[in-house]
Amino acid sequence: MFNKLSARKPLNRKSILALLLMLLPCHTVVADTLLVWMAEERAGVRDVAPAAHPLAGELRRQVASPVSVLSPLMDLTDQQAITADHLWQGDAQAVLAASARYAPDYVVLARIDAQGTEPFTEWLIWHQGDRQSLSTQGDWPVQAERLLAFVSELSDRIAAEPDQLTAPLALAPVMAPSGYLLTLYRLDQPADFLDAMAQLRELFGSQSIRPVSFNAGTLRVSIDYEGAVSGLRGELQRHPRFNALPDGQLEFFWN
């Protein structure tokens, strides 16, 4: 047997190329998740729609792999974080805060008017801080198909654009109209998002605080602050839950 193995012919170019290709790292397909909140108005009453709603069922039936559709648990944590009024008003801060525990790629809000002969739905879709809107009407399968096609087109468009949030953004030396961008790292537990937002709202009183993105434990928020960025950084440094990075920017670890 040893002699037979030793007598093998040397590898040709095609064999060597095939071996090299086998050694290259393989890129796995990462599944996108859609977290779908639903509020429905029926007979003049507005309420949070259950996970068993036929529109949610159609979304789960029609969605193509590797995308997955999630419905909120609506357990005590969700019930304390969000109400039907939040959903019907499209309250971005409440919806995104309640969604953080699920770490979805897309947050989808459906406001369903089921009082007519053909249900009408207004959709809000958040991804990486950007919001899109869509209106659909008709049978549940038709509406689900239109929403999934819209998200697919949005995903393709985002994939074709350079990622603007892969690294912390540099702050301008003066306040921009949209506010200062704060980056907060190490939010490792689902409750950390809600806790951090609560601490920021308490710290800055009535100042506007808007979530921009939350992914892999990193939260970015836009803060409207009266004063220089140095004053904002100073207040954060004095807070026991924020540990400043030594780069002079608005970047902190969460304690």
C-alpha positions in Angstrom: 0.0 0.0 0.0 2.8 2.4 0.8 4.3 1.9 -2.7 0.9 2.6 -4.4 0.4 5.8 -2.4 4.0 6.9 -3.3 3.4 6.3 -6.9 0.6 8.9 -7.2 1.0 11.5 -10.0 1.8 15.0 -9.0 -1.2 17.4 -8.7 -1.9 19.4 -11.9 -2.9 23.0 -11.9 -6.7 22.3 -11.8 -6.3 20.1 -8.7 -4.1 22.7 -6.9 -6.7 25.5 -7.7 -9.5 23.3 -6.4 -7.7 22.7 -3.1 -7.0 26.4 -2.7 -10.7 27.2 -3.2 -11.6 24.7 -0.6 -9.3 26.4 1.9 -10.9 29.9 1.4 -13.2 31.0 4.2 -16.9 30.4 3.5 -19.4 33.3 4.2 -22.5 32.1 5.9 -25.9 33.7 5.0 -27.1 35.7 7.9 -30.9 35.6 8.3 -32.7 38.9 8.6 -35.4 39.1 11.3 -38.6 41.2 11.1 -40.2 42.0 14.4 -43.8 42.9 13.6 -46.0 44.9 16.0 -49.7 45.2 15.1 -52.5 47.4 16.3 -56.0 47.0 15.0 -59.1 49.2 15.0 -62.3 47.3 14.9 -65.8 48.5 15.8 -64.2 51.8 17.0 -61.9 50.0 19.4 -58.1 50.1 19.0 -56.1 47.3 20.6 -52.8 45.4 20.2 -53.4 42.6 17.6 -52.4 39.1 18.8 -49.7 37.0 17.3 -52.4 34.8 15.9 -53.8 37.6 13.7 -54.4 36.4 10.1 -52.1 39.1 8.7 -49.2 37.9 11.0 -50.0 34.4 9.9 -49.8 35.3 6.2 -46.4 37.1 6.8 -45.0 33.9 8.4 -46.4 31.7 5.7 -45.2 33.8 2.8 -41.8 34.9 4.0 -38.9 33.3 2.2 -35.8 31.8 3.8 -33.4 33.1 5.3 -35.7 35.9 6.5 -37.9 35.2 9.6 -40.9 37.0 11.0 -41.2 37.4 14.7 -44.2 38.5 16.8 -43.7 40.2 20.2 -44.2 38.0 23.2 -46.5 40.6 24.8 -45.5 39.4 28.2 -45.3 41.6 31.2 -42.1 43.3 29.9 -43.7 44.2 26.6 -47.0 45.3 28.3 -45.0 47.7 30.5 -43.0 49.1 27.6 -45.7 49.7 25.0 -49.5 50.2 24.6 -51.9 50.2 21.7 -51.8 54.1 21.8 -48.0 53.9 21.3 -48.5 51.7 18.3 -51.3 53.6 16.8 -49.5 56.9 17.2 -46.3 55.5 15.6 -44.3 56.4 18.7 -40.8 55.6 17.4 -39.1 55.9 20.8 -41.5 53.6 22.5 -41.6 51.1 19.7 -37.8 50.9 19.2 -37.2 50.7 23.0 -39.7 47.8 23.3 -38.1 46.1 20.3 -34.5 46.2 21.6 -34.9 43.0 23.7 -35.5 41.0 20.4 -32.5 42.5 18.6 -34.3 42.5 15.2 -32.9 43.7 11.9 -36.1 45.3 11.0 -38.8 46.7 13.2 -42.2 46.7 11.5 -45.4 48.4 12.8 -48.8 47.6 11.2 -51.7 49.9 12.0 -54.8 48.0 10.7 -58.1 49.6 10.0 -60.5 46.6 9.8 -63.7 48.6 9.9 -64.4 48.6 6.2 -65.1 45.9 3.7 -61.4 45.7 2.7 -58.9 46.1 5.6 -56.5 49.0 5.2 -53.0 48.9 6.8 -50.4 51.6 7.3 -46.9 50.2 7.8 -43.9 51.8 9.4 -40.5 50.0 8.9 -37.4 51.0 10.9 -33.9 49.7 9.9 -30.6 51.2 11.4 -32.5 54.3 12.5 -34.1 55.0 9.1 -37.9 54.9 8.8 -39.9 53.9 5.7 -43.7 53.9 5.3 -46.1 51.9 3.1 -49.9 51.6 2.8 -51.7 48.4 1.7 -55.3 47.4 1.3 -57.1 44.2 0.4 -57.1 40.6 1.5 -54.5 39.5 4.1 -52.4 37.5 1.6 -52.2 40.5 -0.8 -51.1 42.8 2.0 -48.5 40.4 3.3 -47.1 39.9 -0.2 -46.8 43.7 -0.7 -45.1 44.3 2.6 -42.5 41.5 2.1 -41.8 42.7 -1.4 -41.2 46.2 -0.1 -38.8 45.0 2.7 -37.0 42.8 0.1 -36.5 45.9 -2.1 -35.4 47.9 0.9 -32.9 45.2 1.9 -31.4 45.1 -1.6 -31.0 48.8 -1.7 -29.3 48.9 1.7 -27.0 46.1 0.6 -25.9 48.1 -2.4 -25.0 51.1 -0.3 -21.9 51.5 1.9 -22.6 50.8 5.6 -22.5 54.1 7.4 -22.8 52.7 10.9 -20.0 50.1 11.1 -17.8 52.5 13.0 -18.5 55.4 15.5 -19.2 58.6 13.7 -17.0 61.6 14.2 -18.7 64.6 15.8 -18.6 68.0 14.4 -17.1 70.7 16.7 -20.4 72.6 16.8 -23.8 71.3 17.4 -25.6 70.0 14.4 -29.4 70.7 14.0 -30.1 67.0 14.5 -28.3 66.9 17.9 -25.2 65.3 19.2 -24.6 61.6 18.5 -23.8 59.5 21.6 -22.4 56.0 21.2 -22.8 53.6 24.1 -21.1 50.1 24.2 -21.6 46.9 26.2 -25.4 46.9 26.4 -25.2 43.1 26.8 -28.6 42.4 28.4 -32.0 43.1 26.8 -33.0 45.3 29.8 -29.8 47.4 29.4 -31.3 49.3 26.4 -34.4 50.4 28.5 -32.2 51.2 31.5 -29.8 53.3 29.5 -32.6 55.3 27.8 -34.3 55.9 31.2 -31.0 57.2 32.6 -30.5 59.5 29.7 -34.0 60.9 29.9 -33.6 61.4 33.6 -30.2 63.1 33.2 -31.2 65.5 30.5 -34.7 66.3 31.7 -36.9 67.5 28.8 -34.2 67.4 26.2 -35.0 65.2 23.2 -33.3 61.8 23.0 -33.9 59.8 19.9 -32.6 56.2 19.3 -30.6 56.0 16.0 -29.6 52.3 16.0 -29.1 49.4 18.4 -27.1 46.4 17.2 -24.8 43.8 18.8 -24.9 45.7 22.2 -24.0 49.1 20.7 -26.5 51.9 21.1 -26.4 55.2 19.2 -28.7 58.0 20.2 -29.2 61.6 19.0 -29.4 64.1 21.9 -30.6 67.7 21.6 -28.5 69.5 24.2 -28.4 73.2 25.0 -24.7 73.9 25.3 -21.3 72.7 24.0 -20.4 69.1 23.5 -17.9 69.4 26.3 -20.7 70.2 28.7 -22.6 67.1 27.6 -19.6 64.9 27.9 -18.9 66.3 31.4 -22.4 65.5 32.6 -22.0 61.9 31.3 -18.6 61.5 32.9 -20.0 62.4 36.3 -22.8 59.8 35.9 -21.9 56.4 37.6 -23.3 54.3 34.7 -21.3 55.9 31.9 -17.6 55.2 31.5 -15.9 57.5 29.0 -13.5 56.2 26.3 -10.2 58.2 26.3 -10.7 59.7 22.9 -12.5 62.9 23.7 -15.6 61.9 21.7 -19.1 61.0 23.0 -18.4 57.3 23.3 -19.0 55.5 26.6 -19.1 52.0 28.0 -22.2 51.1 30.0 -21.5 50.1 33.6 
